[in-house]
Amino acid sequence: MINASTRLCCLIGHPIGHSVSPQMHNAAFRALGLNYVYLAFDVSPKMLADAVAGLRALGVAGFNVTIPHKVAVMRLLDELDRSAERTGAVNTVVNHHGVLRGYNTDLHGIRRALEGRGPPILMPALVIGAGGAARAAVVALIDLGFRRILIANRTIEKSLALAEIARSLGALVEVLDLDEGRRRAVECGVVVNATPVGMYPDTSATLLMAEEMRRGMIVLDLVYNPPKTRLLKEAKRAGAVPVSGLDVLVYQGAEAFKLWTGVDPPIEIMRRAAIEALEGDRGDEGR
Ligand SMILES: NC(=O)c1ccc[n+]([C@@H]2O[C@H](COP(=O)([O-])OP(=O)(O)OC[C@H]3O[C@@H](n4cnc5c(N)ncnc54)[C@H](OP(=O)(O)O)[C@@H]3O)[C@@H](O)[C@H]2O)c1
């Protein structure tokens, strides 16, 4: 029950209508009997500083940050965790007794989704996309031990900027256009889609077909709506190992939950709540 002691966690972003984080976190709070609640607030870029000042004044336990604020929020915080410094973005903030500390739990989520699959670190890894999620993917792959990274993106300038970051972390990097990325995917042990291609409602779209993949390679699609994207279906057809962005969503959320509450989260309950919320969301749109 919500009462005078209830702690607040929330999401700030713009837009936030399709987020499933409220369902995922509230299900976990309920399951563990924690007196917390999670809400989502649509905050426009011009209100970001006021929103962060307000959350600080209210003494919230912490908050998530999503598009378009993941970089802009950094200068409004008191401290940055290494995960935020290395990825150049914050998706989770913890209020440590009035000190706001920024983390990047997407990095943890991507690492955790891949490490259980025994990624072949001696092979190259291909990251498609060069935005915020691609950046977290590149750092995660380097953390896992990959040394050769191929970056394929539509806009070359963004790939070059990401390549610089990867090189500064010790990786050997090649920058490719999307067609070259498609051709070179078979050389790789891991492919990560860090673009929105394949996301609902355009669910028949894919940047790679089964014929461009190899048996045994790991294919992680950061798109989580739907959880089984066309890319992952193509991966299955090729005999590759499909890994859903839903895993990353749940693991990044679980890490944030632990940072806010100090308690190990009920991962399967979070996963089920996220899937039900995604299914409900599509149902609403269909009406
Ligand atoms: N599973 C999770 O927990 C999780 C976490 C974070 C993000 N994501 C997902 O990851 C995806 C990317 O997010 P982001 O934050 O990195 O977004 P972003 O910063 O806007 O970057 C998007 C990237 O995708 C590329 N792109 C966009 N549309 C494309 C198209 N039609 N064809 C080819 N490339 C295209 C962009 O290319 P240009 O450089 O040419 O513009 C850019 O490199 C989103 O779908 C997001 O939902 C999932």
PDBQT file of the ligand as one rigid body, heavy atoms in Angstrom, charges set to zero:
ROOT
HETATM    1  N1  LIG A 301      17.145  -3.677 -24.993  1.00  0.00    +0.000 N 
HETATM    2  C1  LIG A 301      17.433  -2.585 -24.309  1.00  0.00    +0.000 C 
HETATM    3  O1  LIG A 301      17.390  -2.541 -23.086  1.00  0.00    +0.000 OA
HETATM    4  C2  LIG A 301      17.846  -1.364 -25.073  1.00  0.00    +0.000 A 
HETATM    5  C3  LIG A 301      18.653  -0.391 -24.475  1.00  0.00    +0.000 A 
HETATM    6  C4  LIG A 301      19.011   0.731 -25.235  1.00  0.00    +0.000 A 
HETATM    7  C5  LIG A 301      18.542   0.858 -26.544  1.00  0.00    +0.000 A 
HETATM    8  N2  LIG A 301      17.757  -0.116 -27.084  1.00  0.00    +0.000 N 
HETATM    9  C6  LIG A 301      17.260  -0.030 -28.466  1.00  0.00    +0.000 C 
HETATM   10  O2  LIG A 301      18.352   0.159 -29.333  1.00  0.00    +0.000 OA
HETATM   11  C7  LIG A 301      17.937   0.913 -30.474  1.00  0.00    +0.000 C 
HETATM   12  C8  LIG A 301      18.899   2.083 -30.688  1.00  0.00    +0.000 C 
HETATM   13  O3  LIG A 301      18.810   2.979 -29.592  1.00  0.00    +0.000 OA
HETATM   14  P1  LIG A 301      19.810   4.231 -29.429  1.00  0.00    +0.000 P 
HETATM   15  O4  LIG A 301      19.536   4.800 -28.080  1.00  0.00    +0.000 OA
HETATM   16  O5  LIG A 301      21.193   3.854 -29.780  1.00  0.00    +0.000 OA
HETATM   17  O6  LIG A 301      19.259   5.217 -30.555  1.00  0.00    +0.000 OA
HETATM   18  P2  LIG A 301      20.076   6.361 -31.308  1.00  0.00    +0.000 P 
HETATM   19  O7  LIG A 301      21.115   6.943 -30.409  1.00  0.00    +0.000 OA
HETATM   20  O8  LIG A 301      19.036   7.244 -31.902  1.00  0.00    +0.000 OA
HETATM   21  O9  LIG A 301      20.863   5.591 -32.495  1.00  0.00    +0.000 OA
HETATM   22  C9  LIG A 301      20.153   4.904 -33.496  1.00  0.00    +0.000 C 
HETATM   23  C10 LIG A 301      21.134   4.282 -34.492  1.00  0.00    +0.000 C 
HETATM   24  O10 LIG A 301      20.371   3.503 -35.412  1.00  0.00    +0.000 OA
HETATM   25  C11 LIG A 301      20.646   3.912 -36.746  1.00  0.00    +0.000 C 
HETATM   26  N3  LIG A 301      19.426   3.827 -37.545  1.00  0.00    +0.000 N 
HETATM   27  C12 LIG A 301      18.207   4.402 -37.250  1.00  0.00    +0.000 A 
HETATM   28  N4  LIG A 301      17.307   4.064 -38.200  1.00  0.00    +0.000 NA
HETATM   29  C13 LIG A 301      17.967   3.287 -39.112  1.00  0.00    +0.000 A 
HETATM   30  C14 LIG A 301      17.573   2.653 -40.311  1.00  0.00    +0.000 A 
HETATM   31  N5  LIG A 301      16.310   2.739 -40.777  1.00  0.00    +0.000 N 
HETATM   32  N6  LIG A 301      18.493   1.944 -41.007  1.00  0.00    +0.000 NA
HETATM   33  C15 LIG A 301      19.774   1.844 -40.545  1.00  0.00    +0.000 A 
HETATM   34  N7  LIG A 301      20.208   2.423 -39.411  1.00  0.00    +0.000 NA
HETATM   35  C16 LIG A 301      19.300   3.143 -38.692  1.00  0.00    +0.000 A 
HETATM   36  C17 LIG A 301      21.116   5.357 -36.626  1.00  0.00    +0.000 C 
HETATM   37  O11 LIG A 301      21.907   5.618 -37.759  1.00  0.00    +0.000 OA
HETATM   38  P3  LIG A 301      22.439   7.100 -38.116  1.00  0.00    +0.000 P 
HETATM   39  O12 LIG A 301      23.691   7.253 -37.323  1.00  0.00    +0.000 OA
HETATM   40  O13 LIG A 301      22.662   7.041 -39.573  1.00  0.00    +0.000 OA
HETATM   41  O14 LIG A 301      21.338   8.040 -37.719  1.00  0.00    +0.000 OA
HETATM   42  C18 LIG A 301      21.908   5.314 -35.314  1.00  0.00    +0.000 C 
HETATM   43  O15 LIG A 301      23.213   4.847 -35.520  1.00  0.00    +0.000 OA
HETATM   44  C19 LIG A 301      16.487   1.348 -30.183  1.00  0.00    +0.000 C 
HETATM   45  O16 LIG A 301      15.614   0.477 -30.846  1.00  0.00    +0.000 OA
HETATM   46  C20 LIG A 301      16.365   1.183 -28.681  1.00  0.00    +0.000 C 
HETATM   47  O17 LIG A 301      15.031   0.888 -28.294  1.00  0.00    +0.000 OA
HETATM   48  C21 LIG A 301      17.394  -1.209 -26.369  1.00  0.00    +0.000 A 
ENDROOT
TORSDOF 0
